[in-house]
Amino acid sequence: MKVTAVIPAYNEEKTIGSIVLGARQYALRVIVVDDGSQDATGEIAKLAGAQVIVHHQNRGKGAALKTGFQAIINTDIENTDIIVTLDSDGQHNPQEIPLILKPIIEDKADLVNGSRYMTEMNGDSEENGNKTPLYRRVGQNVLDSATNISSGELDVTDSQSGFRAFRATTLPTYTFHSNDYTIESEMLIEAAKSGLRIVEVPINVIWRSAQS
C-alpha cells in the first residue's frame, strides 16, 4: 500500500532530520508542516527529503495536521492508501511504522492508534527506561476517560497519541475542528461515531523534558 506520512513540527531542528529519514523508509511521501518555527526545522526537513509546508505563525498541532491532510487531498490523494502521523520531537520511533500499518494492511482496522501505555502494561518500558512520568500519566488518564465517554464506544488507553495511521479513504469522516492537541481525541471520537474499526497497538516512547 502507498503510504504518506504527515509530521507537524515546531522548533524541532535537533530531531526532525532523523524523523524524516526514518519515515521515508516506509512512506513514499513525507510531508512536514513547519508550524511557525523560529529555528532551522523547515530547512533540515527539506534537506532530509520531506515536502515542507510552512505556517508563518505558530497555529497549533491540529492546524498543522489539517494543513498536511489538505495537501494530500489537493495533490496526491490517488497515490495515498494510508496516512501516518507521528511527532517530530523524537519520542516516536519511525522504525515502528510497520507496527502501525499492519492492522490496516491486513484489513483488520481503519484507524490504528499507537499506545504508549500498552507497552508499559507489558513491562517493556521499565526495561528500556521509557516509563511515562507520573504527572503525564495522571493527565492522560483524565483525557482518555473523557474521550472514551464522549465517543460512547471507545475504550482506548492512549487518546493523545500522535503516532497513528488511518485509511486515506476515511478522510471525509473527520471534520478537524481542533487547532490544538485536542485533535487527537477528536479524530478518535469521530472515527468511533462513524463506525470505523479502531485498533490499538503498543509502541515505545522516549520522553524528553517536561513541557506541556
N, C-alpha and C positions, 0 to 999 in steps of 0.2 A: 504494500500500500504506500501511496505517496504522502509523506509527512511534511508539514510546515510547522516550525517552532516559532512561538511569539515570546519575546523576552522583554518585559518592561525594565527600564534601568534609570536610576537616578544617582549620580555621583558614585559610580562603581568602577572606576578606571583600574583598580587593582585586581579585579576578578573577572571583568566582562570578557576579556580576551580568551581565557581558558574555558569559560562557559560557552562561548560561541563556537570555539574549535571543537569542544566535546559534542555539542548539539549537532554540528554539521556531519558527524559520523553517522547519524541516524535520520537526519532531515534533509530533504532536497533543498529546502529554502529556510533560512533563519532570518526572522525579522526582529530587529532590536528597536524599540521605541525609546529614544533618549528623551526622558521627561524633564527637560529643562536643566540638565546637568551643567554644573559650573566647572567641571574638570574635563579630562580627555576621554570620557566614556564613549562618546559617539565616534570619535576618530579611531580609537582602538578597536571598537566593534567592527567598523568598516574594514580595517586592515585585516581583521581575523576572518573576513568573508561574509559578514552579515549585510543584509539590506537595512539601512538605518533611516528611520523616520524621526524627525526632530520636533519636539514641542519647545517653543522658545521660552515658555514659562512652565514651571512645575504645576501639573494639573492633577496629579494623583495616580495611583496604580490602576484604578478602574478605568480612568480616562486613557491611560497608556495602552491597556489591553484592548479597549474598544477601537483605538486607532489601528492597532495591529490587525484585529479581526476585519475591520473595514477595508484595509489594504488587501487582504486575501479575497474578499468579496469583489473588490473593484478590478483586480488584476489577475488573479490566479486560482479562482475557486475550482475551475475544471481540473486543475492539476493538484488538488489537495483532497485527500481522503480522510486524513486525521490531522487535527490541530493539537499540538502540545504546548503547554505553557510551563515555564519554570522561572524561578527568581534569578536575579543577576548578582546576588551578593555572595555566592559561593556556598550557600547552605545546601543546595541541591546538587547531586552528582549526575551530570549528563549521561554517565555510563549506565544509569538505571532507567534511562528512557525505554529500553526494550521491556522492562517490567510493567511500565505504564501502558505500553502499546498492546501487550499480549492479549488481554481480555477482549479488546476491540477486534484485533486480527482474528481471534478465534470465535468471533460473533457471540460473545457472552456479555457484552456491555456496550452501551452507547456513550457513557461517560465513565472515566476511571479516575479516582481520586487517590493520590499518593498520601498515605497516612504515616506521619512521623511517630505516632503513638502505638500503632500496631507493632512496630519494631521494638519499642520499649517493653511492650507486653510480653514479647518473646525473649526478652533479656539481652538482646544483641547490643543495645545502646550502652549498657553498663560496661560491656567489654570494650567497646570502641571509644568510650569517653564522650559519648554524644547525648547523654541523658538531658532531657529538657529541663531548663531552670524552673524551679518551683513557681516563681511568680508568673511565668508564662503559662504553665500548665493550669493554674487556677483560673486565669483569664480565659484560656481556651475551653475549659470545661463549661464555663458560662455561655460562651459563644456557640459551642457545639449543641448545648441544650436548647438554646434559643432557635438555632437553625433547624434542629430536628422537630421542635414543636411547631414552628412556622410552616414547615412543609406538610406536616400531618402524616408523613410516610417514611421519612428518613430515619436512619439510625447510624449516622457516621461518627467516626472517632476523631476526625480532624477536619472540621468545617473550614478552617482558614488556610488550608494547604494551597500553595501556589503552584505545586507540581501536579499537573493533571493532564488528561487527554480526552478529546471527545471527537465524535464523527463530524466532519465538516458539513454533512447534510443536515445536522441538527442546529446549525447556526440560527435559523429563523425562530427557534424555540426561545432564544434568550433576548430579553429586552435591553439588558445592560444599562439600567438607570444609574447605578452607582458609579461615582468617580473615584472612590477611595477603596480601602481594603475590604469593605463590605461586599464588594463584587464577588468574592469567593463564596460567601453564603448565598448571595442572590442567584448565582448560577446553579447551585445545588438545589435550592428551593424550586426554581423554575423547571429544572430537569425532572424533579420528582413529581411536580404537579402535572407535567406533560406526559407522564408515564414512561419516561426513558429509563433504561436499565442502568443502574449505578452500581459500580463495584469499587471497593477499596482494596488497595494492595499496600503492603508495608514498604516503606522507604527509609533510608538512613538520612541523617541530617547533621550538619556541623554548625553549631550555634556560634555566633560572633558576640560582640559586646551588646549589653542591654541597651536598647534604644527606644523601642515602641511598646 
